[in-house]
Amino acid sequence: MATQGFTTGIVHSDKAFGVEHGGVHKPIHTSVQYGFDKVEDLIGVFQGTLKGGFNYARQGTPTTAALEAKVTRMEDGLGTICFATGMAAISAVFLTLLRAGDHLVASKFVFGNTNSIFGTLRDLGIEVTTVDATDAANVAAAVKANTRMVFVETIANPGTQVPDLGAIGDLCRDKGLVYVVDNTITSPLLFRPKTVGASLVVNSLTKTIAGHGDALGGAVTDTGVFDWNRHPNIFAAYRKGDARQWGLTQIRKKGLRDMGGSLSSEHAHNIAVGAETLALRVTQSSATALELARFLEQHPAVVKVHYPMLESHPQHALARKHFSAGSWLLSFELRDASTCLDFVNRLQIPVKATGLGDTRTLIIPVAPTIFWEAGAEVRAAMGIADGLIRLSVGLEESADLLADFAQALA
Ligand SMILES: *Cc1c(COP(=O)(O)O)cnc(C)c1O
């Protein structure tokens, strides 16, 4: 199984479930309730002794389970739990594994809504320290006696900073900390966080895994690396049997069942179909993004391009070491920031929209939109210039995009 290619694994993974009536493609299971001939089986599902059974769709359906198996396979993990959105997955991780009095160390370069959740955690009595995680020494210096977890993103949106993923993994292993890596921008095609010792991997399935801008979803994958015996916050009820399952059990019961951010079968289906072409799409959009980044970098009207596979990127060596390509996310600054909005309006192909990992190229000026609520101070601390423009490169032919950027910059 592990020797098969990435896409071979994805497109054939449904066979493991014995697809109904021989249907080659997995159907969409819309039933909320699941009934049994014998009441003992119903009891078995509730008590966890009947493996693979379903009882109520908030905790999963055959369709979401099939997607979970695909994500587990993509991440080479132990198991996965899917959620309604990436944010539901991230908040479930924090709220089920951290308690008042605990300390979280996080990269200061993170998705805006994740940064916003840090404020909620602080209000709940959980300490959060954000650091420049591009240097693992900053993470090490922040760790205290009550630190329980470290959180980073593989490539930060929108600044494209890359944390010192391997050294942070070593630190977390030594200190017994849960190491959570948000793999959304790289996706499991370009990087597997398990290789740097991540305990949990988060993916916003909404982005490149679904890939077509038609479904929201999120996932948490346990890599099997972390020893949950070392985490004091696992409830007694879940400290039973194979310790490798404790973390996922707690996240599924407390984070999915109780908090209820459940993925619908319809969206799980769209995401699963999108995932089949993940490798094709990300390979092409990453190649186009690199071409575009090189073009922009040499253009006199552009003052700065942020893309990890450019030699000028501060963490270029780290990116080369860990990622097989630079992804479809890049950002840049015009020499004259006051021309930024006119420039964006002159572009014909990119859609002026938020969102990431679509088939279409999407473009957005960052400061007045996604980082507006954060305010000038937070933007400055996160290194977000007023004229920063974010690009999510789609599947258009690169010649078309290059020509469009050339005319808009002229
Ligand atoms: C979009 C995104 C999220 C949140 O995902 P949603 O599915 O939109 O809730 C989390 N992390 C990163 C890096 C993202 O880009």
The ligand as a Gaussian input file, in Angstrom:
#p B3LYP/6-31G(d) Opt

LIG

0 1
 C       -8.379000      28.671000       4.861000
 C       -7.439000      28.244000       5.900000
 C       -7.903000      27.766000       7.120000
 C       -9.371000      27.695000       7.463000
 O      -10.061000      26.830000       6.626000
 P      -11.638000      26.995000       6.317000
 O      -11.966000      25.714000       5.637000
 O      -11.817000      28.202000       5.462000
 O      -12.320000      27.142000       7.642000
 C       -6.969000      27.365000       8.059000
 N       -5.650000      27.441000       7.810000
 C       -5.178000      27.905000       6.649000
 C       -3.696000      27.940000       6.432000
 C       -6.036000      28.327000       5.653000
 O       -5.560000      28.802000       4.499000

